[in-house]
């Protein structure tokens, strides 16, 4: 075996010879994760859901090509997102939050929301450092959005063949989606462990007497 060939046994021996470097780096990484947790508030996410379908008996364009049918179906169902993000709904949400003493801007809303479609299910999510606030805001938003969908349908802005179901309210989140303590500590420790292995492997190439000196 030439000196340039990789030897797993030799590589492992280098690491084991300096196991304390790996341990130290792991502990240090976990500690940094713990410190990071205390410098950043946990972020919670609450989710309200809609069930939106089409009345196929009333759906037009049945004689068109399949790709056009799918396109028009998607366009019709996307009125759900359009209603939720309409200026009227956002302004009403801000006004409702103001009534309970909370200051909310459109920037706050747009920076902390997510809307995702999963076939016939739409998920409206909102994030906040306060889990009860995340739940309250997303539920208020979901109800206002549903009222807007019905209004759009009554005025012809939304197709009559789209069936909007009332939203299923969000529950108060129990676990943070960002900056959770345990996740940060584990992530920090894992990063430290990997760095420790790399350092140990590099130092292992140096003769042991040189390291001790």
TORTORDO-283935 format. One record per residue (C-alpha): residue in three letters; residue number from 1; x negated, y, z negated. Coordinates in Angstrom, 3 decimals. Example, Ala and Ser with C-alpha at 12.3 -4.5 7.8 and 13.67 -1.06 7.14 Angstrom:
BEGIN
<rec resn="ala" resi="1" px="-12.300" py="-4.500" pz="-7.800"/>
<rec resn="ser" resi="2" px="-13.670" py="-1.060" pz="-7.140"/>
***
This chain:
BEGIN
<rec resn="unk" resi="1" px="0.000" py="0.000" pz="0.000"/>
<rec resn="unk" resi="2" px="-1.462" py="3.389" pz="1.029"/>
<rec resn="unk" resi="3" px="-1.453" py="6.425" pz="-1.231"/>
<rec resn="unk" resi="4" px="1.151" py="8.103" pz="0.990"/>
<rec resn="unk" resi="5" px="3.749" py="5.363" pz="0.560"/>
<rec resn="unk" resi="6" px="6.572" py="5.861" pz="-1.918"/>
<rec resn="unk" resi="7" px="6.589" py="3.446" pz="-4.840"/>
<rec resn="unk" resi="8" px="9.784" py="3.437" pz="-6.928"/>
<rec resn="unk" resi="9" px="7.950" py="1.686" pz="-9.751"/>
<rec resn="unk" resi="10" px="5.200" py="4.292" pz="-9.852"/>
<rec resn="unk" resi="11" px="7.748" py="7.107" pz="-9.602"/>
<rec resn="unk" resi="12" px="9.723" py="5.671" pz="-12.525"/>
<rec resn="unk" resi="13" px="6.543" py="5.247" pz="-14.553"/>
<rec resn="unk" resi="14" px="5.683" py="8.910" pz="-14.079"/>
<rec resn="unk" resi="15" px="9.087" py="9.936" pz="-15.379"/>
<rec resn="unk" resi="16" px="8.994" py="7.574" pz="-18.360"/>
<rec resn="unk" resi="17" px="5.532" py="8.797" pz="-19.313"/>
<rec resn="unk" resi="18" px="7.005" py="12.275" pz="-19.687"/>
<rec resn="unk" resi="19" px="10.472" py="11.279" pz="-20.926"/>
<rec resn="unk" resi="20" px="10.420" py="14.132" pz="-23.424"/>
<rec resn="unk" resi="21" px="10.394" py="16.640" pz="-20.539"/>
<rec resn="unk" resi="22" px="13.601" py="15.119" pz="-19.179"/>
<rec resn="unk" resi="23" px="15.188" py="15.149" pz="-22.631"/>
<rec resn="unk" resi="24" px="14.139" py="18.747" pz="-23.268"/>
<rec resn="unk" resi="25" px="15.438" py="19.927" pz="-19.892"/>
<rec resn="unk" resi="26" px="18.759" py="18.106" pz="-20.453"/>
<rec resn="unk" resi="27" px="19.260" py="19.655" pz="-23.887"/>
<rec resn="unk" resi="28" px="18.267" py="23.071" pz="-22.568"/>
<rec resn="unk" resi="29" px="20.706" py="22.756" pz="-19.655"/>
<rec resn="unk" resi="30" px="23.562" py="21.778" pz="-21.963"/>
<rec resn="unk" resi="31" px="22.724" py="24.700" pz="-24.256"/>
<rec resn="unk" resi="32" px="22.787" py="27.132" pz="-21.335"/>
<rec resn="unk" resi="33" px="26.175" py="25.716" pz="-20.323"/>
<rec resn="unk" resi="34" px="27.446" py="26.324" pz="-23.858"/>
<rec resn="unk" resi="35" px="26.138" py="29.905" pz="-23.777"/>
<rec resn="unk" resi="36" px="27.727" py="30.451" pz="-20.354"/>
<rec resn="unk" resi="37" px="31.057" py="29.275" pz="-21.798"/>
<rec resn="unk" resi="38" px="30.931" py="31.923" pz="-24.523"/>
<rec resn="unk" resi="39" px="30.111" py="34.631" pz="-21.972"/>
<rec resn="unk" resi="40" px="33.068" py="33.753" pz="-19.705"/>
<rec resn="unk" resi="41" px="36.690" py="33.387" pz="-20.741"/>
<rec resn="unk" resi="42" px="38.354" py="30.127" pz="-19.655"/>
<rec resn="unk" resi="43" px="40.725" py="30.543" pz="-16.691"/>
<rec resn="unk" resi="44" px="44.084" py="28.747" pz="-16.690"/>
<rec resn="unk" resi="45" px="46.293" py="28.034" pz="-13.686"/>
<rec resn="unk" resi="46" px="50.082" py="27.617" pz="-13.763"/>
<rec resn="unk" resi="47" px="51.985" py="26.129" pz="-10.801"/>
<rec resn="unk" resi="48" px="55.602" py="26.563" pz="-9.719"/>
<rec resn="unk" resi="49" px="56.862" py="24.366" pz="-6.867"/>
<rec resn="unk" resi="50" px="59.452" py="24.675" pz="-4.093"/>
<rec resn="unk" resi="51" px="61.065" py="21.951" pz="-2.035"/>
<rec resn="unk" resi="52" px="61.748" py="23.324" pz="1.443"/>
<rec resn="unk" resi="53" px="63.210" py="21.208" pz="4.246"/>
<rec resn="unk" resi="54" px="64.991" py="21.601" pz="7.573"/>
<rec resn="unk" resi="55" px="68.577" py="20.725" pz="8.446"/>
<rec resn="unk" resi="56" px="67.777" py="18.716" pz="11.564"/>
<rec resn="unk" resi="57" px="71.440" py="18.709" pz="12.629"/>
<rec resn="unk" resi="58" px="71.271" py="22.495" pz="12.976"/>
<rec resn="unk" resi="59" px="67.703" py="22.715" pz="14.251"/>
<rec resn="unk" resi="60" px="67.548" py="24.060" pz="17.830"/>
<rec resn="unk" resi="61" px="65.035" py="23.303" pz="20.565"/>
<rec resn="unk" resi="62" px="65.572" py="19.546" pz="20.341"/>
<rec resn="unk" resi="63" px="65.064" py="19.175" pz="24.060"/>
<rec resn="unk" resi="64" px="61.659" py="20.916" pz="24.101"/>
<rec resn="unk" resi="65" px="58.281" py="19.226" pz="23.942"/>
<rec resn="unk" resi="66" px="57.241" py="17.639" pz="20.689"/>
<rec resn="unk" resi="67" px="54.336" py="20.032" pz="20.128"/>
<rec resn="unk" resi="68" px="56.677" py="23.013" pz="20.484"/>
<rec resn="unk" resi="69" px="59.129" py="21.430" pz="18.078"/>
<rec resn="unk" resi="70" px="56.364" py="21.010" pz="15.503"/>
<rec resn="unk" resi="71" px="55.231" py="24.586" pz="16.080"/>
<rec resn="unk" resi="72" px="58.719" py="25.985" pz="15.536"/>
<rec resn="unk" resi="73" px="59.226" py="23.803" pz="12.474"/>
<rec resn="unk" resi="74" px="56.031" py="25.180" pz="10.944"/>
<rec resn="unk" resi="75" px="56.989" py="28.742" pz="11.804"/>
<rec resn="unk" resi="76" px="60.383" py="28.244" pz="10.162"/>
<rec resn="unk" resi="77" px="58.959" py="26.689" pz="7.016"/>
<rec resn="unk" resi="78" px="56.315" py="29.397" pz="6.732"/>
<rec resn="unk" resi="79" px="59.042" py="31.890" pz="5.888"/>
<rec resn="unk" resi="80" px="58.572" py="30.512" pz="2.368"/>
<rec resn="unk" resi="81" px="55.101" py="32.027" pz="2.139"/>
<rec resn="unk" resi="82" px="56.216" py="35.154" pz="3.950"/>
<rec resn="unk" resi="83" px="58.949" py="35.812" pz="1.404"/>
<rec resn="unk" resi="84" px="56.649" py="35.201" pz="-1.553"/>
<rec resn="unk" resi="85" px="54.063" py="37.661" pz="-0.254"/>
<rec resn="unk" resi="86" px="56.526" py="40.279" pz="0.959"/>
<rec resn="unk" resi="87" px="56.043" py="43.813" pz="-0.305"/>
<rec resn="unk" resi="88" px="59.494" py="43.764" pz="-1.883"/>
<rec resn="unk" resi="89" px="58.758" py="40.668" pz="-3.970"/>
<rec resn="unk" resi="90" px="55.348" py="41.886" pz="-5.084"/>
<rec resn="unk" resi="91" px="56.731" py="45.280" pz="-6.089"/>
<rec resn="unk" resi="92" px="59.588" py="43.631" pz="-7.999"/>
<rec resn="unk" resi="93" px="57.103" py="41.357" pz="-9.769"/>
<rec resn="unk" resi="94" px="55.029" py="44.355" pz="-10.833"/>
<rec resn="unk" resi="95" px="58.204" py="46.086" pz="-12.081"/>
<rec resn="unk" resi="96" px="59.332" py="43.020" pz="-14.053"/>
<rec resn="unk" resi="97" px="55.941" py="42.709" pz="-15.726"/>
<rec resn="unk" resi="98" px="56.006" py="46.398" pz="-16.590"/>
<rec resn="unk" resi="99" px="59.283" py="45.838" pz="-18.459"/>
<rec resn="unk" resi="100" px="57.528" py="43.438" pz="-20.839"/>
<rec resn="unk" resi="101" px="54.593" py="45.770" pz="-21.323"/>
<rec resn="unk" resi="102" px="52.141" py="44.181" pz="-18.881"/>
<rec resn="unk" resi="103" px="50.216" py="46.185" pz="-16.319"/>
<rec resn="unk" resi="104" px="49.934" py="44.298" pz="-13.049"/>
<rec resn="unk" resi="105" px="48.795" py="45.546" pz="-9.655"/>
<rec resn="unk" resi="106" px="48.992" py="44.019" pz="-6.202"/>
<rec resn="unk" resi="107" px="45.225" py="43.531" pz="-6.310"/>
<rec resn="unk" resi="108" px="45.597" py="41.539" pz="-9.553"/>
<rec resn="unk" resi="109" px="48.216" py="39.340" pz="-7.909"/>
<rec resn="unk" resi="110" px="46.363" py="38.764" pz="-4.647"/>
<rec resn="unk" resi="111" px="43.066" py="37.987" pz="-6.386"/>
<rec resn="unk" resi="112" px="44.561" py="35.330" pz="-8.657"/>
<rec resn="unk" resi="113" px="47.155" py="33.498" pz="-6.583"/>
<rec resn="unk" resi="114" px="47.186" py="30.451" pz="-4.324"/>
<rec resn="unk" resi="115" px="49.993" py="29.183" pz="-2.083"/>
<rec resn="unk" resi="116" px="49.645" py="25.671" pz="-0.697"/>
<rec resn="unk" resi="117" px="51.976" py="23.610" pz="1.431"/>
<rec resn="unk" resi="118" px="52.076" py="19.838" pz="1.029"/>
<rec resn="unk" resi="119" px="54.566" py="18.645" pz="3.639"/>
<rec resn="unk" resi="120" px="57.951" py="19.761" pz="2.236"/>
<rec resn="unk" resi="121" px="56.522" py="20.922" pz="-1.081"/>
<rec resn="unk" resi="122" px="55.145" py="24.402" pz="-1.607"/>
<rec resn="unk" resi="123" px="53.000" py="25.203" pz="-4.632"/>
<rec resn="unk" resi="124" px="52.721" py="28.733" pz="-5.959"/>
<rec resn="unk" resi="125" px="49.803" py="29.062" pz="-8.393"/>
<rec resn="unk" resi="126" px="48.618" py="31.922" pz="-10.567"/>
<rec resn="unk" resi="127" px="45.476" py="32.138" pz="-12.694"/>
<rec resn="unk" resi="128" px="44.869" py="34.046" pz="-15.897"/>
<rec resn="unk" resi="129" px="42.673" py="33.858" pz="-18.973"/>
<rec resn="unk" resi="130" px="45.916" py="33.610" pz="-20.978"/>
<rec resn="unk" resi="131" px="47.789" py="30.335" pz="-20.245"/>
<rec resn="unk" resi="132" px="51.153" py="31.719" pz="-21.370"/>
<rec resn="unk" resi="133" px="50.666" py="34.765" pz="-19.133"/>
<rec resn="unk" resi="134" px="49.822" py="32.579" pz="-16.143"/>
<rec resn="unk" resi="135" px="53.030" py="30.585" pz="-16.702"/>
<rec resn="unk" resi="136" px="55.227" py="33.651" pz="-17.222"/>
<rec resn="unk" resi="137" px="53.956" py="35.516" pz="-14.171"/>
<rec resn="unk" resi="138" px="54.187" py="32.569" pz="-11.785"/>
<rec resn="unk" resi="139" px="57.720" py="31.697" pz="-12.938"/>
<rec resn="unk" resi="140" px="58.902" py="35.288" pz="-12.545"/>
<rec resn="unk" resi="141" px="57.271" py="35.430" pz="-9.126"/>
<rec resn="unk" resi="142" px="58.818" py="32.115" pz="-8.092"/>
<rec resn="unk" resi="143" px="62.340" py="33.249" pz="-9.019"/>
<rec resn="unk" resi="144" px="61.960" py="36.593" pz="-7.269"/>
<rec resn="unk" resi="145" px="60.583" py="34.810" pz="-4.224"/>
<rec resn="unk" resi="146" px="63.534" py="32.418" pz="-4.121"/>
<rec resn="unk" resi="147" px="65.983" py="35.318" pz="-4.255"/>
<rec resn="unk" resi="148" px="64.103" py="36.925" pz="-1.370"/>
<rec resn="unk" resi="149" px="64.293" py="33.701" pz="0.664"/>
<rec resn="unk" resi="150" px="68.067" py="33.571" pz="0.217"/>
<rec resn="unk" resi="151" px="68.334" py="37.256" pz="1.144"/>
<rec resn="unk" resi="152" px="66.243" py="36.721" pz="4.251"/>
<rec resn="unk" resi="153" px="68.478" py="33.848" pz="5.260"/>
<rec resn="unk" resi="154" px="71.662" py="35.852" pz="4.667"/>
<rec resn="unk" resi="155" px="70.375" py="38.714" pz="6.822"/>
<rec resn="unk" resi="156" px="69.043" py="36.460" pz="9.575"/>
<rec resn="unk" resi="157" px="65.394" py="37.107" pz="8.827"/>
<rec resn="unk" resi="158" px="64.930" py="33.444" pz="7.922"/>
<rec resn="unk" resi="159" px="66.425" py="30.625" pz="10.038"/>
<rec resn="unk" resi="160" px="69.738" py="29.278" pz="8.786"/>
<rec resn="unk" resi="161" px="68.534" py="25.693" pz="9.236"/>
<rec resn="unk" resi="162" px="65.801" py="26.052" pz="6.582"/>
<rec resn="unk" resi="163" px="66.935" py="24.652" pz="3.234"/>
<rec resn="unk" resi="164" px="65.379" py="26.448" pz="0.271"/>
<rec resn="unk" resi="165" px="65.638" py="24.640" pz="-3.050"/>
<rec resn="unk" resi="166" px="65.358" py="26.619" pz="-6.316"/>
<rec resn="unk" resi="167" px="61.801" py="26.571" pz="-7.678"/>
<rec resn="unk" resi="168" px="60.692" py="24.085" pz="-10.281"/>
<rec resn="unk" resi="169" px="59.241" py="26.254" pz="-13.069"/>
<rec resn="unk" resi="170" px="55.636" py="25.942" pz="-14.143"/>
<rec resn="unk" resi="171" px="54.656" py="24.531" pz="-17.506"/>
<rec resn="unk" resi="172" px="52.082" py="26.215" pz="-19.683"/>
<rec resn="unk" resi="173" px="48.654" py="24.863" pz="-18.679"/>
<rec resn="unk" resi="174" px="46.717" py="23.131" pz="-21.419"/>
<rec resn="unk" resi="175" px="43.329" py="22.723" pz="-19.771"/>
<rec resn="unk" resi="176" px="41.387" py="25.499" pz="-18.007"/>
<rec resn="unk" resi="177" px="40.560" py="25.125" pz="-14.332"/>
<rec resn="unk" resi="178" px="37.439" py="27.287" pz="-14.685"/>
<rec resn="unk" resi="179" px="34.877" py="27.760" pz="-17.430"/>
<rec resn="unk" resi="180" px="36.018" py="24.865" pz="-19.590"/>
<rec resn="unk" resi="181" px="33.555" py="24.266" pz="-22.428"/>
<rec resn="unk" resi="182" px="33.038" py="20.537" pz="-21.986"/>
<rec resn="unk" resi="183" px="32.722" py="20.785" pz="-18.206"/>
<rec resn="unk" resi="184" px="30.157" py="23.573" pz="-18.458"/>
<rec resn="unk" resi="185" px="28.085" py="21.716" pz="-21.052"/>
<rec resn="unk" resi="186" px="28.136" py="18.504" pz="-18.996"/>
<rec resn="unk" resi="187" px="27.299" py="20.388" pz="-15.793"/>
<rec resn="unk" resi="188" px="24.434" py="22.223" pz="-17.508"/>
<rec resn="unk" resi="189" px="23.082" py="19.014" pz="-19.002"/>
<rec resn="unk" resi="190" px="23.278" py="17.234" pz="-15.634"/>
<rec resn="unk" resi="191" px="21.448" py="20.052" pz="-13.870"/>
<rec resn="unk" resi="192" px="18.828" py="20.062" pz="-16.631"/>
<rec resn="unk" resi="193" px="18.476" py="16.282" pz="-16.344"/>
<rec resn="unk" resi="194" px="17.813" py="16.506" pz="-12.598"/>
<rec resn="unk" resi="195" px="15.330" py="19.345" pz="-13.059"/>
<rec resn="unk" resi="196" px="13.624" py="17.374" pz="-15.833"/>
<rec resn="unk" resi="197" px="13.200" py="14.371" pz="-13.559"/>
<rec resn="unk" resi="198" px="11.683" py="16.528" pz="-10.813"/>
<rec resn="unk" resi="199" px="9.271" py="18.216" pz="-13.235"/>
<rec resn="unk" resi="200" px="8.304" py="14.880" pz="-14.782"/>
<rec resn="unk" resi="201" px="7.621" py="13.383" pz="-11.366"/>
<rec resn="unk" resi="202" px="5.422" py="16.325" pz="-10.400"/>
<rec resn="unk" resi="203" px="3.532" py="16.379" pz="-13.696"/>
<rec resn="unk" resi="204" px="3.146" py="12.603" pz="-13.525"/>
<rec resn="unk" resi="205" px="0.757" py="13.031" pz="-10.611"/>
<rec resn="unk" resi="206" px="-1.662" py="14.848" pz="-12.898"/>
<rec resn="unk" resi="207" px="-3.956" py="12.586" pz="-14.939"/>
<rec resn="unk" resi="208" px="-2.748" py="12.147" pz="-18.519"/>
<rec resn="unk" resi="209" px="-5.993" py="13.560" pz="-19.987"/>
<rec resn="unk" resi="210" px="-5.507" py="16.757" pz="-17.997"/>
<rec resn="unk" resi="211" px="-1.966" py="17.145" pz="-19.325"/>
<rec resn="unk" resi="212" px="-3.074" py="16.627" pz="-22.903"/>
<rec resn="unk" resi="213" px="-5.888" py="19.165" pz="-22.445"/>
***
